[in-house]
Amino acid sequence: MSPNGSDRSPRRPMRRKLLQALTAGLVLATATGCTYKDFPRLGMPTPTTEEAPRILSLWQGSWAAALATGVLVWGLILWSTIFHRRSRTKVEVPPQTRYNMPIEALYTVVPIIIISVLFYFTARDESKLLSLTDKKPDVTVNVVGFQWSWGFNYVENVPGSTGDAKTDKNLDAIPDRFKKEFPANAGGVYDVGTPGTRNPQTGNPGPTLWLPKGKTVRFVLTSRDVIHSFWVVPFLMKQDVIPGHTNAFQVTPNKEGTFLGKCAELCGVDHSRMLFNVKVVSPERYEQHLKDLAKKGQTGYIPAGIAQTSHEKNRETNNL
C-alpha cells in the first residue's frame, strides 16, 4: 500500500507515460502517407536509371546504421530511466563512475569507426557516380540554368542543322575537356523554356527535356547568372549548376515516362518556379524529336553561360 493509503503503485504513472509515448510514435509512423511498398525505399522514389540503385543502396545503408545506433542509444536511455530512477524511500546518491578508461575509449573509438565506414561507402559511390571515364556517352546535353527556367542544348548531328559544337561561340563557356567527346560537325538543336511553359501531355510546368531509354546521357551543366542545381527527382541524383564552372555527370535511363525535375538550390525570388520535365522515350522517338526541333527552326545552340575565369581554366587544365 502507498503512504496515502491507496493501492495505487507509484510505477503506474511511468508505465502510462511510456505507453502513451509508444502510441504517439506508432501514430506518427503510420500517418506519413507511405504504403508498405514505400518502406524499403525509405521515402525515396522508384529509381529510373541504371545508376540510381547505387544511390538508393547508400541511402538505405545510412538509415540502417542510424537506426541501429538510435535503438542502442534509446535502449540505454530507457533502461536508465526505468531501472535507475530515484527511489521514493532512499535518498542516498548512487555510486559515481569517473575516469573509466575502457568506457571513455569505447565512446571515442566507436563514433570514429561509424564515421569512417560511412565515409568509405560515400566516397566509393560518389567516385563511381561522377566518373566520366567508365563509359563514353551516347548522348550529350548541355543543361543551361538561368533565372527562372532552363535551356537544353542537344549536342547531336541532326539533319537540317549545320555547324560544329566544338567551335560554336555559344558554347565557349564549356571547357575543351568536355568538347573532346562532342560528335564531329554537330550542328545541334535546342529547347528553352519559361516559368509559364507546360508539358503538353501532363500539364506540369516547365520545359521538357527528352532522353533516349537505354542510352548513356552526359549532362554538361552551365549557368548564365547564379548557382542553380539540376535535379531529376527519380534519378536520385542532383548537381550544382555554377556560373564560371562546368559540372558534368552521366546516367542511363532505363524506364520510359515523364518525370519531374526542379532546381534544388535557392537561387532567388522565383526559385520555386524553376521546374522542368524529363521525358524518357525510345531512341527512335528521341531522334524524331530532334528532327522536329530542327523543323521548328530551333537549330544551333543557345548561349551556355558565363565564361570560365583564367584561374578555373588553369585548375581544370592541371587536373587533366
Buried (B, 14 or more C-beta within 10 A) or exposed (E): EEEEEEEEEEEEEEEEEEEEEEEEEEEEEEEEEEEEEBEEBBEBBEBBBBBBEBBBEBBBBBBEBEEEEEEEEEEEEEEEEEEEEEEEEEEEEEEEEEEEEEEEEEEEEEEEEBEEEBEEBEEEBEEEBEEBEEEEBBBBBBBBBBBBBBBBBBBBEBEEBEBBBBEBEBBBBBBEBBBEBBBEEBBBBBBBBEBEBBBEEBEBBBBBBBBBBBBBBBBBBBBBBBBBBBBBBBBBBBBBBBBBBBBBBBBBBBBBEBBBBBBBBEBEEEBEBBBBBBBBBEBEBBBEBBBEBBEEEBBBBBBBBBBBEEEBBEEBEEEE
